[in-house]
Amino acid sequence: MSQHVSYRLRVNGSEHVVEDAWQGESLLYVLRERLGLTGSKDACLQGECGSCSVLVDDVLVCACLVLGADASGADIGTVEGLGSHGELTDVQQAFVDTAAVQCGFCTPGLIMAIHDLLDHAPRPTEVEVREAISGNLCRCTGYGRILAAVEQVMTLRAAAT
Amino acid sequence: MSVLQPSTVEEVLGALDGEPGAELLAGGTDLMVEVNFGHRRPASIVGLRGVEELAAWRREGDEIVLGAGMTWTQLRQDEPAALVPALAAAARTVGSPQIRNAGTLGGNIATASPAGDALPVLYALDATVELASVAGRRLVPIEELIIGVKRTTIAPGELIVAVRVPVARGPQEFLKVGTRNAMVISVCSVTLVVDRPDRSVRFALGAVGPTIIRCTEAERRAAAAVDWEAGELAPEKCVEIAGMVAAAARPIDDHRSTAEYRRRAIEVMARRALLRTF
Protein backbone atom coordinates (compact mmCIF):
# COMPACT_ATOMS: atom_id res chain seq x y z
CA MET A 1 0.00 0.00 0.00
CA SER A 2 1.32 3.41 -0.90
CA GLN A 3 2.31 5.56 2.03
CA HIS A 4 2.25 8.71 -0.05
CA VAL A 5 -0.43 11.32 0.26
CA SER A 6 -1.39 14.60 -1.34
CA TYR A 7 -3.26 17.30 0.53
CA ARG A 8 -3.83 21.03 0.92
CA LEU A 9 -2.54 23.15 3.76
CA ARG A 10 -3.68 26.64 4.72
CA VAL A 11 -0.71 28.49 6.20
CA ASN A 12 -0.84 32.14 7.25
CA GLY A 13 -3.99 32.52 5.19
CA SER A 14 -2.53 31.10 1.96
CA GLU A 15 -3.39 27.78 0.38
CA HIS A 16 -0.60 25.36 -0.46
CA VAL A 17 -0.69 22.00 -2.17
CA VAL A 18 1.50 19.22 -0.89
CA GLU A 19 1.92 16.49 -3.45
CA ASP A 20 3.04 12.93 -3.11
CA ALA A 21 4.54 13.32 0.34
CA TRP A 22 5.39 10.49 2.71
CA GLN A 23 2.42 10.18 5.07
CA GLY A 24 4.62 10.30 8.18
CA GLU A 25 6.07 13.76 7.57
CA SER A 26 5.54 16.13 10.46
CA LEU A 27 4.02 19.54 9.86
CA LEU A 28 7.40 20.98 10.80
CA TYR A 29 9.08 19.01 8.03
CA VAL A 30 6.46 20.09 5.52
CA LEU A 31 6.68 23.76 6.53
CA ARG A 32 10.46 23.84 6.28
CA GLU A 33 11.30 21.41 3.49
CA ARG A 34 8.28 21.66 1.20
CA LEU A 35 6.92 25.15 1.80
CA GLY A 36 10.19 26.95 2.46
CA LEU A 37 8.93 28.40 5.74
CA THR A 38 12.06 27.94 7.78
CA GLY A 39 11.13 30.28 10.64
CA SER A 40 9.98 27.26 12.66
CA LYS A 41 13.09 25.41 13.81
CA ASP A 42 13.80 21.70 14.00
CA ALA A 43 15.93 21.22 17.10
CA CYS A 44 14.60 18.29 19.11
CA LEU A 45 11.81 16.74 17.00
CA GLN A 46 10.11 15.53 20.16
CA GLY A 47 8.18 18.49 21.50
CA GLU A 48 10.71 19.29 24.21
CA CYS A 49 12.26 22.54 23.03
CA GLY A 50 9.41 24.57 21.53
CA SER A 51 11.52 25.96 18.69
CA CYS A 52 8.90 24.70 16.23
CA SER A 53 5.92 26.35 17.96
CA VAL A 54 3.07 27.16 15.58
CA LEU A 55 -0.65 27.83 15.83
CA VAL A 56 -3.06 25.19 14.56
CA ASP A 57 -6.61 26.56 14.63
CA ASP A 58 -5.36 29.24 17.05
CA VAL A 59 -3.90 26.69 19.46
CA LEU A 60 -0.17 26.78 20.23
CA VAL A 61 1.47 23.42 19.54
CA CYS A 62 4.79 21.96 18.44
CA ALA A 63 4.74 21.47 14.68
CA CYS A 64 7.07 18.49 15.05
CA LEU A 65 4.27 16.61 16.81
CA VAL A 66 1.62 17.43 14.21
CA LEU A 67 1.28 15.13 11.24
CA GLY A 68 1.41 17.29 8.11
CA ALA A 69 -1.39 15.40 6.41
CA ASP A 70 -3.53 15.61 9.54
CA ALA A 71 -3.19 19.41 9.58
CA SER A 72 -5.08 19.58 6.30
CA GLY A 73 -8.27 21.54 6.89
CA ALA A 74 -6.86 23.52 9.81
CA ASP A 75 -5.69 27.13 9.87
CA ILE A 76 -1.96 27.10 10.47
CA GLY A 77 -0.11 30.15 11.73
CA THR A 78 3.68 30.38 11.74
CA VAL A 79 6.11 33.06 12.84
CA GLU A 80 6.25 34.26 9.25
CA GLY A 81 2.58 35.18 9.55
CA LEU A 82 3.03 37.55 12.46
CA GLY A 83 3.04 41.26 11.79
CA SER A 84 2.41 42.63 8.35
CA HIS A 85 4.25 44.24 5.48
CA GLY A 86 7.59 43.18 6.88
CA GLU A 87 7.10 45.12 10.12
CA LEU A 88 8.03 43.59 13.45
CA THR A 89 5.31 42.99 16.00
CA ASP A 90 5.67 44.66 19.38
CA VAL A 91 6.87 41.36 20.83
CA GLN A 92 9.52 40.99 18.15
CA GLN A 93 10.59 44.62 18.61
CA ALA A 94 10.86 44.12 22.36
CA PHE A 95 13.21 41.17 21.77
CA VAL A 96 15.40 43.50 19.74
CA ASP A 97 15.20 46.34 22.28
CA THR A 98 16.02 44.19 25.31
CA ALA A 99 18.77 42.22 23.51
CA ALA A 100 16.84 39.00 24.11
CA VAL A 101 18.27 37.43 20.96
CA GLN A 102 21.69 35.74 21.00
CA CYS A 103 21.93 32.84 18.59
CA GLY A 104 18.28 33.36 17.71
CA PHE A 105 17.36 29.71 17.37
CA CYS A 106 14.79 29.75 20.17
CA THR A 107 13.48 33.16 19.21
CA PRO A 108 10.70 32.35 16.73
CA GLY A 109 9.20 29.75 19.08
CA LEU A 110 9.34 32.17 21.99
CA ILE A 111 7.76 34.93 19.93
CA MET A 112 4.89 32.58 19.09
CA ALA A 113 4.48 31.49 22.72
CA ILE A 114 4.51 35.05 24.04
CA HIS A 115 2.01 36.27 21.47
CA ASP A 116 -0.21 33.37 22.46
CA LEU A 117 0.17 34.18 26.16
CA LEU A 118 -0.60 37.88 25.81
CA ASP A 119 -3.52 37.23 23.47
CA HIS A 120 -5.17 35.23 26.26
CA ALA A 121 -3.80 36.89 29.40
CA PRO A 122 -2.96 40.57 28.90
CA ARG A 123 -1.52 41.03 32.41
CA PRO A 124 0.14 37.77 33.42
CA THR A 125 2.08 37.46 36.64
CA GLU A 126 5.74 36.51 36.48
CA VAL A 127 4.90 32.91 37.36
CA GLU A 128 2.32 32.84 34.59
CA VAL A 129 4.87 34.18 32.11
CA ARG A 130 7.40 31.56 33.20
CA GLU A 131 4.83 28.80 32.87
CA ALA A 132 3.80 30.13 29.47
CA ILE A 133 7.36 29.92 28.14
CA SER A 134 8.23 26.71 29.99
CA GLY A 135 7.99 24.86 26.69
CA ASN A 136 10.63 27.01 25.03
CA LEU A 137 14.25 26.25 25.78
CA CYS A 138 16.91 28.91 25.41
CA ARG A 139 20.51 27.86 25.91
CA CYS A 140 22.05 31.29 25.43
CA THR A 141 20.33 34.04 27.37
CA GLY A 142 19.35 32.64 30.75
CA TYR A 143 15.85 34.00 30.06
CA GLY A 144 16.42 37.31 31.88
CA ARG A 145 16.32 39.43 28.73
CA ILE A 146 13.36 37.41 27.47
CA LEU A 147 11.35 38.16 30.60
CA ALA A 148 12.34 41.81 30.24
CA ALA A 149 11.01 41.76 26.69
CA VAL A 150 7.65 40.47 27.92
CA GLU A 151 7.61 43.22 30.58
CA GLN A 152 8.24 45.83 27.91
CA VAL A 153 5.38 44.58 25.75
CA MET A 154 2.99 44.53 28.70
CA THR A 155 4.01 48.05 29.72
CA LEU A 156 3.65 49.47 26.22
CA ARG A 157 0.33 47.73 25.60
CA ALA A 158 -1.07 48.95 28.95
CA ALA A 159 0.06 52.51 28.18
CA ALA A 160 -1.63 52.37 24.80
CA THR A 161 -5.07 51.53 26.26
CA MET B 1 -5.75 7.16 1.44
CA SER B 2 -3.35 6.26 4.22
CA VAL B 3 -4.12 9.24 6.44
CA LEU B 4 -7.76 9.39 7.38
CA GLN B 5 -9.54 12.32 8.99
CA PRO B 6 -12.86 11.04 10.34
CA SER B 7 -15.38 13.38 11.97
CA THR B 8 -17.35 10.92 14.10
CA VAL B 9 -16.61 8.01 16.39
CA GLU B 10 -18.48 5.74 13.99
CA GLU B 11 -16.18 6.77 11.16
CA VAL B 12 -13.15 6.10 13.36
CA LEU B 13 -14.38 2.61 14.19
CA GLY B 14 -15.07 1.89 10.54
CA ALA B 15 -11.57 3.03 9.65
CA LEU B 16 -9.97 0.89 12.35
CA ASP B 17 -12.01 -2.08 11.19
CA GLY B 18 -11.31 -1.54 7.51
CA GLU B 19 -7.61 -0.64 7.53
CA PRO B 20 -5.25 -3.31 8.82
CA GLY B 21 -2.40 -1.80 10.76
CA ALA B 22 -4.21 1.53 11.19
CA GLU B 23 -2.92 3.54 14.13
CA LEU B 24 -4.77 6.22 16.02
CA LEU B 25 -3.31 9.71 16.19
CA ALA B 26 -4.62 12.15 18.78
CA GLY B 27 -2.23 14.79 20.12
CA GLY B 28 0.83 13.12 18.68
CA THR B 29 2.92 13.66 21.81
CA ASP B 30 3.78 9.97 21.91
CA LEU B 31 3.19 8.64 18.39
CA MET B 32 4.82 11.48 16.45
CA VAL B 33 8.00 11.25 18.52
CA GLU B 34 8.28 7.62 17.50
CA VAL B 35 7.55 8.44 13.87
CA ASN B 36 10.05 11.32 13.85
CA PHE B 37 12.81 9.04 15.09
CA GLY B 38 11.92 6.18 12.79
CA HIS B 39 10.82 3.88 15.62
CA ARG B 40 7.34 3.43 14.21
CA ARG B 41 6.04 3.48 10.67
CA PRO B 42 2.27 3.03 10.83
CA ALA B 43 0.76 1.39 7.78
CA SER B 44 -1.99 3.98 7.94
CA ILE B 45 -3.06 6.69 10.33
CA VAL B 46 -6.48 7.61 11.66
CA GLY B 47 -6.39 11.19 12.91
CA LEU B 48 -8.77 12.05 15.75
CA ARG B 49 -8.41 15.83 15.53
CA GLY B 50 -11.77 16.28 13.76
CA VAL B 51 -13.84 14.03 16.04
CA GLU B 52 -15.41 16.76 18.15
CA GLU B 53 -17.54 14.42 20.22
CA LEU B 54 -14.38 12.90 21.70
CA ALA B 55 -13.43 16.21 23.29
CA ALA B 56 -16.79 16.75 24.97
CA TRP B 57 -17.58 16.08 28.62
CA ARG B 58 -20.79 15.89 30.60
CA ARG B 59 -22.00 15.44 34.13
CA GLU B 60 -24.22 12.46 34.83
CA GLY B 61 -25.40 12.76 38.41
CA ASP B 62 -22.51 11.86 40.69
CA GLU B 63 -20.21 11.08 37.79
CA ILE B 64 -18.41 13.07 35.17
CA VAL B 65 -17.86 11.54 31.75
CA LEU B 66 -14.69 12.91 30.17
CA GLY B 67 -14.15 12.51 26.45
CA ALA B 68 -10.94 10.68 25.63
CA GLY B 69 -10.04 13.45 23.21
CA MET B 70 -9.94 16.12 25.92
CA THR B 71 -6.53 17.73 26.04
CA TRP B 72 -4.68 18.55 29.25
CA THR B 73 -5.56 22.20 28.66
CA GLN B 74 -9.23 21.35 28.38
CA LEU B 75 -9.07 19.32 31.62
CA ARG B 76 -7.88 22.52 33.34
CA GLN B 77 -10.88 24.56 32.24
CA ASP B 78 -12.88 25.91 35.15
CA GLU B 79 -15.91 23.65 34.96
CA PRO B 80 -14.33 20.20 34.63
CA ALA B 81 -11.52 21.29 36.97
CA ALA B 82 -14.03 22.07 39.69
CA LEU B 83 -15.51 18.59 39.38
CA VAL B 84 -12.19 16.69 39.27
CA PRO B 85 -9.59 19.00 40.85
CA ALA B 86 -6.87 16.32 41.04
CA LEU B 87 -7.03 15.77 37.29
CA ALA B 88 -6.70 19.49 36.62
CA ALA B 89 -3.79 19.63 39.06
CA ALA B 90 -2.12 16.73 37.28
CA ALA B 91 -2.77 18.34 33.90
CA ARG B 92 -0.93 21.47 35.00
CA THR B 93 2.23 19.44 35.66
CA VAL B 94 2.36 17.86 32.23
CA GLY B 95 4.88 19.14 29.73
CA SER B 96 4.44 22.68 28.54
CA PRO B 97 1.61 24.77 27.10
CA GLN B 98 2.33 23.30 23.66
CA ILE B 99 2.22 19.74 24.98
CA ARG B 100 -0.86 20.42 27.12
CA ASN B 101 -2.66 21.81 24.08
CA ALA B 102 -2.06 18.60 22.17
CA GLY B 103 -1.84 15.62 24.52
CA THR B 104 -5.07 13.87 25.44
CA LEU B 105 -6.57 11.89 28.29
CA GLY B 106 -7.17 8.91 26.01
CA GLY B 107 -3.61 9.02 24.75
CA ASN B 108 -2.26 9.01 28.29
CA ILE B 109 -4.28 5.88 29.03
CA ALA B 110 -3.47 4.10 25.78
CA THR B 111 0.26 4.76 26.16
CA ALA B 112 -0.04 3.38 29.71
CA SER B 113 3.34 4.60 30.84
CA PRO B 114 3.92 3.97 34.56
CA ALA B 115 4.66 7.70 34.71
CA GLY B 116 1.54 8.87 32.88
CA ASP B 117 0.22 11.76 34.97
CA ALA B 118 -3.53 11.24 34.54
CA LEU B 119 -3.26 7.61 35.57
CA PRO B 120 -2.76 7.86 39.35
CA VAL B 121 -5.72 10.23 39.52
CA LEU B 122 -7.85 7.77 37.55
CA TYR B 123 -6.78 4.91 39.81
CA ALA B 124 -7.51 6.93 42.95
CA LEU B 125 -10.98 7.64 41.57
CA ASP B 126 -11.62 4.02 40.48
CA ALA B 127 -12.19 5.29 36.97
CA THR B 128 -14.04 3.30 34.35
CA VAL B 129 -12.88 3.50 30.76
CA GLU B 130 -15.35 3.29 27.91
CA LEU B 131 -14.09 1.57 24.77
CA ALA B 132 -15.83 1.23 21.41
CA SER B 133 -15.34 -0.89 18.32
CA VAL B 134 -17.54 -2.02 15.46
CA ALA B 135 -18.48 -4.91 17.75
CA GLY B 136 -19.96 -2.60 20.36
CA ARG B 137 -18.99 -0.80 23.54
CA ARG B 138 -17.59 -1.98 26.83
CA LEU B 139 -16.70 -0.46 30.19
CA VAL B 140 -13.45 -1.53 31.85
CA PRO B 141 -12.11 -0.48 35.26
CA ILE B 142 -8.81 1.35 34.74
CA GLU B 143 -6.87 -1.16 36.84
CA GLU B 144 -8.01 -3.94 34.52
CA LEU B 145 -7.25 -2.00 31.36
CA ILE B 146 -3.59 -1.35 32.17
CA ILE B 147 -1.75 -4.57 32.92
CA GLY B 148 1.92 -3.64 32.80
CA VAL B 149 4.49 -1.16 31.54
CA LYS B 150 2.91 0.30 28.39
CA ARG B 151 0.63 -2.74 28.13
CA THR B 152 -3.13 -2.57 27.99
CA THR B 153 -6.01 -4.90 27.25
CA ILE B 154 -7.28 -2.62 24.48
CA ALA B 155 -8.29 -4.93 21.66
CA PRO B 156 -7.45 -4.37 17.98
CA GLY B 157 -10.05 -2.07 16.43
CA GLU B 158 -10.90 -0.47 19.78
CA LEU B 159 -11.00 3.24 20.51
CA ILE B 160 -11.01 4.75 23.99
CA VAL B 161 -14.09 6.95 23.88
CA ALA B 162 -14.47 8.28 27.41
CA VAL B 163 -13.48 7.94 31.05
CA ARG B 164 -16.00 7.98 33.91
CA VAL B 165 -15.00 9.23 37.34
CA PRO B 166 -16.95 10.36 40.38
CA VAL B 167 -17.43 14.06 40.91
CA ALA B 168 -15.28 15.29 43.79
CA ARG B 169 -16.90 15.01 47.20
CA GLY B 170 -13.97 16.33 49.19
CA PRO B 171 -10.46 17.69 48.82
CA GLN B 172 -8.08 16.28 46.21
CA GLU B 173 -4.33 16.72 45.87
CA PHE B 174 -1.81 15.82 43.18
CA LEU B 175 1.90 16.30 43.85
CA LYS B 176 4.67 15.43 41.43
CA VAL B 177 8.43 15.55 41.51
CA GLY B 178 10.51 15.86 38.38
CA THR B 179 14.02 16.90 37.48
CA ARG B 180 12.70 20.38 36.53
CA ASN B 181 9.51 22.32 37.18
CA ALA B 182 8.18 21.79 33.69
CA MET B 183 8.57 19.55 30.70
CA VAL B 184 9.35 16.49 32.84
CA ILE B 185 8.28 12.91 33.02
CA SER B 186 7.32 12.17 36.62
CA VAL B 187 10.09 10.96 38.89
CA CYS B 188 7.26 10.07 41.26
CA SER B 189 3.82 11.38 42.19
CA VAL B 190 1.20 11.15 44.91
CA THR B 191 -2.54 11.57 44.43
CA LEU B 192 -4.83 11.99 47.44
CA VAL B 193 -8.61 11.84 47.12
CA VAL B 194 -10.89 12.34 50.10
CA ASP B 195 -14.57 11.47 49.91
CA ARG B 196 -16.31 13.04 52.88
CA PRO B 197 -19.73 11.37 52.61
CA ASP B 198 -18.07 7.97 52.12
CA ARG B 199 -15.46 8.78 54.79
CA SER B 200 -12.77 7.35 52.56
CA VAL B 201 -9.21 8.34 51.77
CA ARG B 202 -7.47 7.13 48.62
CA PHE B 203 -3.79 7.24 47.74
CA ALA B 204 -2.40 6.46 44.30
CA LEU B 205 1.28 6.55 43.40
CA GLY B 206 2.78 7.24 39.99
CA ALA B 207 6.11 6.21 38.49
CA VAL B 208 7.06 3.93 41.39
CA GLY B 209 5.90 0.61 39.98
CA PRO B 210 5.16 -1.08 36.66
CA THR B 211 1.62 0.20 37.02
CA ILE B 212 -0.06 2.71 39.32
CA ILE B 213 -0.10 1.68 42.97
CA ARG B 214 -3.05 2.10 45.32
CA CYS B 215 -1.97 2.10 48.97
CA THR B 216 -4.77 0.03 50.46
CA GLU B 217 -3.27 -0.32 53.95
CA ALA B 218 -2.56 3.39 54.26
CA GLU B 219 -6.05 4.12 52.94
CA ARG B 220 -7.66 1.92 55.61
CA ARG B 221 -5.52 3.44 58.36
CA ALA B 222 -6.27 6.99 57.21
CA ALA B 223 -10.02 6.41 56.96
CA ALA B 224 -10.04 5.06 60.50
CA ALA B 225 -7.78 7.80 61.87
CA VAL B 226 -9.54 10.87 60.46
CA ASP B 227 -11.93 12.67 62.79
CA TRP B 228 -14.65 12.91 60.17
CA GLU B 229 -16.93 15.15 62.21
CA ALA B 230 -14.23 17.80 62.56
CA GLY B 231 -12.57 16.94 59.24
CA GLU B 232 -9.19 16.67 60.96
CA LEU B 233 -6.23 14.31 61.06
CA ALA B 234 -3.57 14.86 63.72
CA PRO B 235 -0.17 15.84 62.31
CA GLU B 236 1.57 12.87 63.91
CA LYS B 237 -0.93 10.57 62.21
CA CYS B 238 -0.27 12.33 58.90
CA VAL B 239 3.38 11.46 59.37
CA GLU B 240 2.64 7.85 60.25
CA ILE B 241 0.30 7.36 57.30
CA ALA B 242 2.77 9.02 54.94
CA GLY B 243 5.26 6.36 56.01
CA MET B 244 2.75 3.65 55.12
CA VAL B 245 2.16 5.25 51.74
CA ALA B 246 5.89 5.27 51.01
CA ALA B 247 6.18 1.65 52.10
CA ALA B 248 3.68 0.69 49.40
CA ALA B 249 5.85 2.13 46.64
CA ARG B 250 7.91 -0.23 44.47
CA PRO B 251 10.39 2.19 42.94
CA ILE B 252 13.40 1.32 40.81
CA ASP B 253 16.69 3.00 39.94
CA ASP B 254 16.70 4.41 36.43
CA HIS B 255 18.17 7.27 34.42
CA ARG B 256 15.83 9.76 36.06
CA SER B 257 16.24 8.92 39.71
CA THR B 258 16.92 6.26 42.34
CA ALA B 259 14.58 3.97 44.24
CA GLU B 260 15.78 5.46 47.51
CA TYR B 261 15.05 9.03 46.45
CA ARG B 262 11.67 8.10 45.03
CA ARG B 263 10.57 6.38 48.20
CA ARG B 264 11.69 9.37 50.26
CA ALA B 265 9.96 11.81 47.92
CA ILE B 266 6.73 9.80 48.06
CA GLU B 267 6.77 9.99 51.85
CA VAL B 268 7.35 13.75 51.80
CA MET B 269 4.61 14.36 49.23
CA ALA B 270 2.13 12.09 51.02
CA ARG B 271 2.78 13.96 54.26
CA ARG B 272 2.37 17.32 52.53
CA ALA B 273 -0.84 16.22 50.86
CA LEU B 274 -2.30 15.10 54.20
CA LEU B 275 -1.17 18.18 56.11
CA ARG B 276 -2.61 20.44 53.41
CA THR B 277 -5.89 18.56 53.39
CA PHE B 278 -6.55 18.08 57.08
Interface residues (C-beta under 8 A of the other chain):
Chain A: M1 S2 Q3 H4 V5 Y7 Q23 G24 S26 L45 Q46 G47 E48 G50 S53 V59 L60 V61 C62 C64 L65 V66 L67 A69 D70 S72 G73 A74 A113 D116 L117 E131 A132 S134 G135 N136
Chain B: M1 S2 V3 Q5 L25 G27 G28 T29 M32 V33 V35 N36 F37 R41 P42 A43 S44 I45 G47 R49 G50 G95 S96 P97 Q98 I99 N101 A102 N181 A182 M183
